[in-house]
Every structure is written in structure tokens, then in C-alpha cells.
Amino acid sequence: SVTALTGIDAFAHAFEGYTSSLNSPLMDVVAIEAMRLFIQNIEKAVENGNDLEARSNMALCSTYAGMVIAHKCTTMPHALGQALGGIMDAPHGGSIATCINKVIEWTLPEGAAKYAKVAELFDDSISNLSDLEKAKKLPQYIDHLFSKIMGGNPVRMSTYGMTEEGLDKLVDLVMNFYYGDAILNPKKPTREDILAVAKASL
């Protein structure tokens, strides 16, 4: 589970940095490579902790992803995930996994071009589709892989004990401490938007 959760965090660093509104073409290239390494190696690393090639590739993935967020920061999934972790003591990678897909769905159609490129990393057979059609497939690709490496079931905020009654406190934390990440999302959220995404992530 530690391999899965830390791997998800590394993917999120690369993904959020890549889709951040901050501009760095070089770091975008690094982010793409980090996400490719995650997609190709995380299952092997989780299934067999002695697979040194897979674990080495995941270490490289994490290093690249760290370079990306050093230049381009994180966005809404980390803003929500860190707040959830603070309230419910949820593991960091798991807290991000609860909401990343709902953030994508809320953001679209903004950010579609980059979301489409990430979707193609998961499935290159969709190359003939429009950017928006590709981007709409991305949440299901992420959900499927995250579920596989986390025991077969998708995690939601309720998995870690969050209730609808606790969402106002969660959103207050985001607004007071993590809004600087949230506004780097391709579509900038209001407080009401963050609440709606959090509710959808329950």
C-alpha cells in the first residue's frame, strides 16, 4: 500500500504540474516522461516489491515529478487532498486519489488539450479522437489504474471518514491554506466550486 500511495502522489505531482497554469515547456516534457514511467511501472512495483527495474523506474518517476512541481507547483487535487489529510488523517496519496478525477471532470472543457495528451499515455488507440473526447476518457483511465493498485476499489473522501457535514471545514482549510495551489488549476475555482468538487468526491 505504501508503494501504491507514494506512486499515486508522484503521478499527481507530474500531472498537476503538467496541467498547471504556470508555463514551462521544459518541465512539461519532464512531466510527460514521469507519467509514462508511472503508467508502465506502478502495477509491477506494487505486485512485486523485489522488481528492481520497476522500483527504479518509479524512483525516477518520483524524481522527475519532484522537478516538475518545483517549477510548476500543484493544483486542485493537492489543495483538496492536503486539507482532507489534515482533517481525517488520510494518507497523502489516497487523499489525492479521492478527488483527482472529479477535478478533471469539473475543469473540462478547459484544459482539454493537456488532459488529452495524458489520456493518450494510458491508451494510444484513442489518437483519432478529438482532444475533448480523449480528455473525457481520462478520469476512467486514472480510476481504473488507481483502483487496481489500491486493492480493487476506488477511494473516495468517505473512505477516510469524511461526511457532507464536514465539507465546509474542509473547504475553509483549502481557502485559507491551499488556495494558492487551487488557482493554478486550468479552470480557477471559487469557494462554491471547491465545495461542489469536494461533494462530488464523497
N, C-alpha and C positions, 0 to 999 in steps of 0.2 A: 504493500500500500504506500510506503514511503517513496518507492521508485515511481509509482503512478502519479502520486500527488506532486512530487517535485518536478516530474516531467511535464505535467499539465501547466505548472507555473512557468516553466521555461518556454513552452509553446505560447502561453499568454503574453510573456514579455516580448517575444518576437512578433506575434500577431498584433498586439496593441501598439507596439512601436511602429510597425509597418503601416498601420491604418491611422496613426496619429496625424493630426493636422500640422504638426511640425515637419519641416521639409529637410530631407537629407537623402538624396538619391543613392549615395554610397551605402548608408545604413539600410535602405530598402533592399539592396542586393544581399546584404548580410542577413537580414530578417528572412528573406525567402529561403536561403540556404539553411538557416536554423529550423524553420518549419518543415522543410523537406527532410532533414535529419530526424526530427521528431516523428513524423508520419511513418518513416521507413524503419524506425528502430524501437519505438517505445513498447510495442507489444512483445518483441523479443526480449527486451530488458526486463519487463515485468514477469514474463513467463519463466525466464531462466536467469537468475542473478549472477550466474557464472559465465554468461555470454559476454566475454570481454570486448568483443568487437561492438556489440550493441551498446554496452555501457559506455565504452569510449566515445562512440558516436553521440550518445546522449550528453556526455560531458562536454563535447564540442558544441553541441546544440545549445546547451546552457550558457557556455562562454560567449558564443555569438549573440545569443539573445540578451545577455547582460550588456554587451557592447551597444546593442540597439537601444535599450531603454536608457543608457547613459546619455545618449544623444537625442532620443525622441520621446522619452517618458512612456508612461502607461495611460490608459484611458478609462472608460466607464466600468469595465469588468473589475479592474483593480480597485476603483473607488468604492464600488458596492461590496466587493469581496473583503476588502480590508475592514470595512465597517461591520460586516457580518461576523468576521473573525473576532473583532473586538467585543462584540456583544455576546455571542454564543460559543466562543472558544472553538470555532470551526477551524479545521486545518486549512492553511492558506490556499493550497491548490484546489481543494474541494470547494472552498467558498467562491473561488473564481468560476469553477465549473458550474455552479448553480445558476449563473446569470449570463454567461458569455453569449449563449445563443439568443436569449431574449433581447440583449443589447443589439445584436446584429439585426434581428427582425424589426426592432423599433427604429433603427438607424436607416434602413433601406427606404427609398431607393438611393439616398445619399451614401456615398462610399462604395457604390456597386462595382466600380472598376477594380478596386483593390480586393474587395471581397471575392470577386470573380477569379482573380489570379490565385488566391488561396484555395478556392474550391477546386481549381484545376490541379493543384498539388495532390489533392485527395483522389481525384478521378479525371485523368486526362481525356477520357472518352467524351467529355461534355464540351470539347473545344468548339464545336459548331454552334453552340447556343449563344444567345446574346449575353452581355455582361450581367444584366439584371436576372436573367433566367439562371445563370450559373450561381450568382450571389445568393439567390433564394434557396439553393440546394446546400449551401454551406452549413447552416445550423444542423441539418440532419447528418452530414458527414462528421461534424465535430461530436455531436451527441452520440453517434454510433461508436466512434473510437473511444471516447471518454468512458462510455458505459462498459465496453469490453475490458478496459484495463482496470476498472474500478469494481469488478465483480458481477457485472451483468445488468446493473440497474442504474439509471441516470440519477444524479444527485440534484436535489432542489433545496431551497432555503429551509423548507420544512424538515428535510432530512436531518438538519442540525438544530432543530428545535424552534426555528423562527415561526412566529404566528402573525396573522394580519394585524393583530393588536400591537405588535412590536415594531411595525414598519415605520411609524412616524419617528421613533427614536433612531432607527437605522438611517433614515433619510437625513435627519438632523446631523448625525455624525458625518455623513457624506458631504453635506453642505458646509459644515464647519471645519472639516479637516482634510477632505479629499476632493473638493470641488475643482481644484487645480488640475487634477487628472481628468475628471469628468468632462471638462470643457475642451479637452483636446480630442474628444471623440469627433468623427467626421460630421455628425449632427450634434450640435451643442444642446444639452438638456436644461430644462428648467427644473425647479423643485418638484413640480407636478409630474414632469416626465420621469424623473428618477423614481418617484413613488410608484408610477404606473409600471415601470420595468421591474421594480422590486416585487410588486404584487404579482406580476406575471411569472416571476421566478420562484414563487412559493411552491 
